[in-house]
Amino acid sequence: MTERRSETERRRHRSTLIDRPRVSIITPAYNAGGYITETVESVLRQGYSPLEYIVVDDGSTDNTLAQLRVFGEAIRVVVQKNAGESAAVNRGYASASGDILGVVNADDPVLPGLIDASVATLLAHSDLAGVYPDWLKIDAAGRVLDVMRLPKYDYQLMLRRHLCQIGPGCLFRRAALGGEAPRDSRFRYSADYHQWLRMGLHHRFMRLPRVSATWRFHPGGTSQASLNAALAADKVAIIHDLFARSDVPLPVAQLRNESLSAAYFFAAILALHNSGIPARRYMWESLKVKPWWPGPVLPQRHRSLRLVLFALGVPWTRPLLPLYRGLRPDRFAAITPGPHYSAWPGP
């Protein structure tokens, strides 16, 4: 009787595996030798099947490729000349066969259970384009700097306040891309946000209320190196591009001015970090396109008078930056690192 029950359970388990959709994870890697092994191992430890893991080496000149070869057939390695992160993601996408996809950056390991929880949610909600988890902000050594509990998905809020709600660890359906590539290489610094905005025009995402991913903050990171004029220009360009599409629904089209105003505003305040950004021009555009922002909104995403005056007064207001930073310790104070992310207790 026990043997018969065990055989029934084995058959049920095999049937479950057969029914589960194939998941393709893509990791773009460029000179990622310091982190790539840790990240690959975090994906392989997910234990999900069927899993296809593709790492695209984007012309690395360090030992990234040598580390990848150690994993043998557990991963598929695609090598290309250096063309940038978006091109690497798209190359991996073109090679992938999964119905569900995810992009895991080379220095951002994922936490146990991400794929299982994401697939279960997608199977339970057939109308979803994708799911995104909460995540840990970690330093170069993997120590936790902050826990990012994300808001409930709100496409209009993403547009109206230039807020990329969807962070690391997002898994999404191939079908929701509508035949387009995930990333648009014209937008070097904001291609992921642009992808979520395009997909969100006709589909919805859902927050996965558990910490299942990481984002690494360190001096060599792409996001820190990108606080420049090109990032500011990207913020504006992706909104112009989105509203130039022919498939923008009317309720979204009505948000054009407010969305552009927010893009100009958040481009302008990057001047807090980089004096090469034309803050005054961007802020004037923000005010001209939408003089008043209707509420309600997230408090941390409002157009504050202090920042408006700072941007309009650049370069004369720049000496006041130390004073402003002193008034906002929540934004500029150094963070004491916590334990290593691997010690994270659970959801």
C-alpha positions as CSV (number, residue, x, y, z in Angstrom):
1,M,0.0,0.0,0.0
2,T,2.8,2.4,0.9
3,E,4.7,1.5,-2.3
4,R,1.6,2.2,-4.4
5,R,1.1,5.6,-2.7
6,S,4.7,6.4,-3.3
7,E,4.5,5.6,-6.9
8,T,1.3,7.7,-7.2
9,E,3.2,10.6,-5.6
10,R,6.1,10.2,-8.0
11,R,3.8,10.3,-11.0
12,R,2.0,13.4,-9.6
13,H,5.4,15.1,-9.2
14,R,6.5,14.2,-12.7
15,S,3.2,15.5,-14.1
16,T,3.7,18.8,-12.2
17,L,7.2,19.2,-13.7
18,I,5.9,18.5,-17.2
19,D,3.1,21.1,-16.7
20,R,5.4,23.9,-15.5
21,P,6.5,26.5,-18.0
22,R,10.1,26.8,-19.1
23,V,11.8,29.8,-17.5
24,S,14.7,31.5,-19.2
25,I,17.0,33.7,-17.1
26,I,19.4,36.0,-18.9
27,T,22.5,37.6,-17.3
28,P,24.4,40.2,-19.2
29,A,28.0,40.3,-18.1
30,Y,30.8,42.7,-18.8
31,N,34.0,42.4,-16.7
32,A,32.0,40.9,-13.9
33,G,34.7,38.6,-12.6
34,G,34.2,39.9,-9.0
35,Y,30.6,38.7,-8.8
36,I,29.6,36.5,-11.7
37,T,30.2,33.1,-9.9
38,E,28.2,34.2,-6.9
39,T,25.3,35.4,-9.1
40,V,25.3,32.3,-11.3
41,E,25.3,30.0,-8.3
42,S,22.3,32.0,-6.8
43,V,20.3,31.3,-10.0
44,L,21.2,27.6,-10.2
45,R,20.3,27.1,-6.5
46,Q,16.8,28.1,-7.3
47,G,16.1,24.5,-8.1
48,Y,13.4,25.2,-10.6
49,S,12.8,23.0,-13.6
50,P,12.6,23.4,-16.5
51,L,15.2,26.3,-16.3
52,E,17.3,27.7,-19.1
53,Y,20.1,30.0,-17.9
54,I,21.8,32.1,-20.5
55,V,24.8,34.3,-19.7
56,V,25.9,36.8,-22.4
57,D,29.5,37.8,-22.1
58,D,29.6,41.3,-23.5
59,G,33.2,41.3,-24.6
60,S,34.7,41.1,-21.2
61,T,38.5,41.5,-20.9
62,D,38.8,40.1,-17.3
63,N,38.3,36.5,-16.2
64,T,34.5,36.5,-16.5
65,L,34.5,34.0,-19.3
66,A,36.9,31.6,-17.6
67,Q,34.6,31.6,-14.5
68,L,31.6,30.9,-16.6
69,R,33.2,27.9,-18.3
70,V,33.5,26.2,-14.9
71,F,29.7,25.7,-14.9
72,G,29.8,23.5,-18.0
73,E,26.4,22.6,-19.4
74,A,24.5,24.0,-16.4
75,I,24.4,27.3,-18.2
76,R,24.6,28.5,-21.8
77,V,27.3,31.1,-22.5
78,V,26.9,33.4,-25.4
79,V,29.9,35.6,-26.3
80,Q,29.7,38.8,-28.3
81,K,31.8,41.9,-28.9
82,N,31.1,44.7,-26.4
83,A,27.8,46.3,-27.4
84,G,26.3,47.4,-24.0
85,E,23.9,45.9,-21.5
86,S,20.7,46.3,-23.6
87,A,22.3,44.6,-26.6
88,A,23.4,41.7,-24.4
89,V,20.0,41.3,-22.9
90,N,18.4,41.2,-26.3
91,R,21.0,38.7,-27.6
92,G,20.1,36.5,-24.7
93,Y,16.4,37.0,-25.4
94,A,16.9,36.0,-29.0
95,S,18.5,32.7,-27.8
96,A,16.0,31.9,-25.1
97,S,13.2,29.5,-25.5
98,G,11.2,30.1,-22.3
99,D,7.7,31.4,-22.1
100,I,8.7,33.2,-18.9
101,L,11.8,35.3,-18.8
102,G,13.9,37.3,-16.3
103,V,17.0,39.4,-16.4
104,V,19.5,39.0,-13.5
105,N,22.4,41.4,-13.6
106,A,25.8,40.0,-13.1
107,D,26.4,41.5,-9.7
108,D,22.9,41.1,-8.3
109,P,22.4,37.6,-6.9
110,V,18.8,36.4,-6.3
111,L,17.4,34.8,-3.1
112,P,16.0,31.3,-2.8
113,G,12.5,30.8,-4.0
114,L,12.2,33.6,-6.4
115,I,11.4,31.6,-9.5
116,D,9.0,29.1,-7.8
117,A,7.0,32.0,-6.2
118,S,7.0,34.0,-9.4
119,V,5.8,31.2,-11.6
120,A,3.1,30.2,-9.1
121,T,1.8,33.7,-9.1
122,L,1.8,34.0,-12.9
123,L,0.0,30.6,-13.2
124,A,-2.6,31.8,-10.8
125,H,-3.2,35.0,-12.7
126,S,-3.2,34.5,-16.4
127,D,-3.7,38.2,-17.1
128,L,-0.4,39.2,-15.6
129,A,2.5,40.4,-17.7
130,G,4.9,39.8,-14.9
131,V,5.7,39.8,-11.2
132,Y,8.3,41.7,-9.2
133,P,9.6,41.0,-5.7
134,D,10.8,43.2,-2.9
135,W,14.6,43.4,-2.8
136,L,17.7,44.1,-0.7
137,K,20.0,47.0,-1.4
138,I,23.5,45.5,-0.7
139,D,27.0,46.9,-0.8
140,A,30.1,45.5,-2.6
141,A,30.6,42.9,0.1
142,G,27.0,41.8,0.0
143,R,26.0,43.4,3.3
144,V,22.5,44.7,3.5
145,L,22.1,48.5,3.3
146,D,18.3,48.7,3.0
147,V,15.2,46.6,2.6
148,M,13.1,47.8,-0.3
149,R,9.4,47.0,0.3
150,L,7.8,48.1,-2.9
151,P,4.3,49.7,-3.4
152,K,1.4,47.9,-5.1
153,Y,1.7,48.1,-8.9
154,D,0.2,51.3,-10.3
155,Y,1.0,52.0,-13.9
156,Q,-0.4,55.6,-13.8
157,L,1.8,56.4,-10.8
158,M,4.9,55.0,-12.6
159,L,4.2,57.5,-15.4
160,R,3.0,60.5,-13.4
161,R,5.9,60.4,-11.0
162,H,8.6,58.9,-13.1
163,L,8.8,56.0,-10.7
164,C,10.3,52.6,-11.7
165,Q,8.3,50.5,-9.3
166,I,9.6,47.3,-10.9
167,G,13.1,46.4,-9.7
168,P,15.5,43.5,-9.8
169,G,14.0,40.0,-9.8
170,C,11.1,40.6,-12.1
171,L,9.9,37.7,-14.2
172,F,7.7,38.4,-17.2
173,R,5.8,36.6,-20.0
174,R,7.4,36.6,-23.4
175,A,3.9,37.1,-25.0
176,A,3.4,40.4,-23.2
177,L,6.3,41.9,-25.2
178,G,4.1,41.8,-28.3
179,G,7.0,40.7,-30.5
180,E,9.3,43.5,-29.4
181,A,12.7,43.0,-27.9
182,P,12.9,43.6,-24.2
183,R,15.4,46.4,-24.2
184,D,15.8,49.4,-26.6
185,S,19.5,50.1,-26.9
186,R,18.8,53.8,-27.6
187,F,18.3,54.2,-23.9
188,R,21.5,53.2,-22.3
189,Y,20.6,54.0,-18.7
190,S,16.8,53.6,-18.6
191,A,16.1,50.7,-20.9
192,D,14.5,48.6,-18.1
193,Y,12.1,51.3,-17.1
194,H,11.3,51.8,-20.8
195,Q,10.5,48.1,-21.1
196,W,8.1,48.1,-18.1
197,L,6.3,51.2,-19.5
198,R,5.9,49.6,-22.9
199,M,4.6,46.4,-21.5
200,G,2.3,48.2,-19.0
201,L,0.4,49.9,-21.8
202,H,-1.7,46.8,-22.3
203,H,-0.9,44.5,-19.4
204,R,-0.5,44.6,-15.7
205,F,2.2,43.5,-13.3
206,M,1.9,42.4,-9.7
207,R,4.1,42.9,-6.7
208,L,5.4,39.7,-5.1
209,P,5.3,40.5,-1.3
210,R,8.6,38.8,-0.4
211,V,12.2,39.8,-0.5
212,S,13.7,37.7,-3.3
213,A,16.3,39.7,-5.1
214,T,19.2,42.1,-4.6
215,W,20.6,45.3,-6.1
216,R,24.3,46.0,-5.5
217,F,25.4,49.5,-4.7
218,H,29.1,50.0,-5.1
219,P,31.4,52.6,-6.7
220,G,31.9,50.6,-9.8
221,G,28.2,50.0,-10.4
222,T,26.6,51.1,-13.6
223,S,23.8,53.0,-11.8
224,Q,26.3,55.1,-9.8
225,A,28.5,55.8,-12.8
226,S,25.4,56.9,-14.7
227,L,24.4,59.9,-12.7
228,N,25.2,62.2,-15.6
229,A,23.8,64.2,-18.4
230,A,23.1,61.1,-20.5
231,L,20.9,59.6,-17.8
232,A,19.0,62.9,-17.5
233,A,18.5,63.0,-21.3
234,D,17.3,59.3,-21.2
235,K,14.6,60.2,-18.6
236,V,13.0,62.7,-21.0
237,A,13.6,60.6,-24.2
238,I,11.9,57.5,-23.0
239,I,8.7,59.4,-22.1
240,H,8.7,61.2,-25.5
241,D,9.2,57.8,-27.2
242,L,6.4,56.1,-25.2
243,F,3.8,58.7,-26.1
244,A,4.9,58.7,-29.8
245,R,3.6,55.1,-30.1
246,S,0.4,54.5,-32.0
247,D,-1.0,52.0,-29.4
248,V,-1.1,54.3,-26.4
249,P,-4.6,53.9,-24.8
250,L,-6.6,57.2,-24.3
251,P,-6.5,57.1,-20.5
252,V,-2.7,56.9,-20.7
253,A,-2.4,59.5,-23.5
254,Q,-4.1,62.0,-21.2
255,L,-1.2,61.7,-18.8
256,R,1.4,62.9,-21.3
257,N,2.0,66.4,-20.0
258,E,2.2,65.3,-16.4
259,S,4.5,62.4,-17.3
260,L,6.8,64.7,-19.3
261,S,6.8,67.2,-16.5
262,A,7.9,64.6,-14.0
263,A,10.7,63.3,-16.4
264,Y,12.0,66.9,-16.7
265,F,11.9,67.4,-13.0
266,F,13.8,64.3,-12.0
267,A,16.3,64.9,-14.8
268,A,16.9,68.4,-13.3
269,I,17.5,67.2,-9.7
270,L,20.3,64.9,-10.9
271,A,22.2,68.1,-10.8
272,L,22.5,67.5,-7.0
273,H,25.0,64.8,-8.0
274,N,26.5,66.2,-11.3
275,S,27.2,69.8,-12.2
276,G,27.2,68.9,-15.9
277,I,23.4,68.5,-16.0
278,P,21.5,71.5,-17.4
279,A,19.2,71.7,-14.3
280,R,17.7,75.1,-15.1
281,R,16.6,74.2,-18.6
282,Y,15.0,70.9,-17.4
283,M,13.2,72.6,-14.5
284,W,11.8,75.3,-16.7
285,E,10.5,72.6,-19.1
286,S,8.9,70.7,-16.1
287,L,7.1,73.9,-15.0
288,K,6.1,74.8,-18.6
289,V,4.7,71.4,-19.5
290,K,2.7,71.0,-16.2
291,P,2.8,74.0,-13.8
292,W,0.8,72.1,-11.1
293,W,0.9,68.4,-10.3
294,P,-2.4,66.9,-9.1
295,G,-2.4,64.5,-6.1
296,P,-2.5,62.2,-4.4
297,V,1.1,61.0,-4.9
298,L,3.9,59.4,-2.9
299,P,5.4,62.0,-0.6
300,Q,8.9,61.3,-1.7
301,R,8.0,61.9,-5.4
302,H,6.6,65.4,-5.1
303,R,8.0,68.5,-6.8
304,S,9.3,70.3,-3.8
305,L,9.7,74.1,-3.9
306,R,13.3,73.8,-2.5
307,L,14.4,71.6,-5.4
308,V,12.6,73.8,-7.9
309,L,14.4,76.9,-6.6
310,F,17.7,75.0,-6.5
311,A,17.5,73.9,-10.1
312,L,16.4,77.3,-11.3
313,G,19.2,79.0,-9.5
314,V,22.1,76.7,-10.7
315,P,25.0,77.5,-10.8
316,W,24.5,80.2,-8.0
317,T,22.7,77.8,-5.7
318,R,25.3,75.1,-5.9
319,P,27.2,76.3,-2.9
320,L,24.1,75.7,-0.8
321,L,24.2,71.9,-1.5
322,P,25.9,71.1,1.8
323,L,23.2,72.9,3.6
324,Y,20.5,71.1,1.7
325,R,22.1,67.7,2.4
326,G,22.3,68.6,6.1
327,L,18.5,69.2,6.0
328,R,17.9,65.7,4.4
329,P,19.9,63.2,6.4
330,D,17.4,60.5,5.3
331,R,18.6,61.0,1.8
332,F,22.3,61.7,2.1
333,A,23.5,60.2,5.5
334,A,25.9,57.2,5.3
335,I,24.3,53.9,6.0
336,T,25.8,51.4,8.4
337,P,25.9,48.0,6.6
338,G,23.9,45.1,8.2
339,P,24.5,41.4,7.9
340,H,25.3,39.6,4.6
341,Y,22.3,39.1,2.4
342,S,22.6,35.3,2.6
343,A,21.5,35.6,6.2
344,W,18.2,37.2,5.2
345,P,15.6,35.3,7.4
346,G,12.8,35.0,4.9
347,P,10.0,36.7,3.0
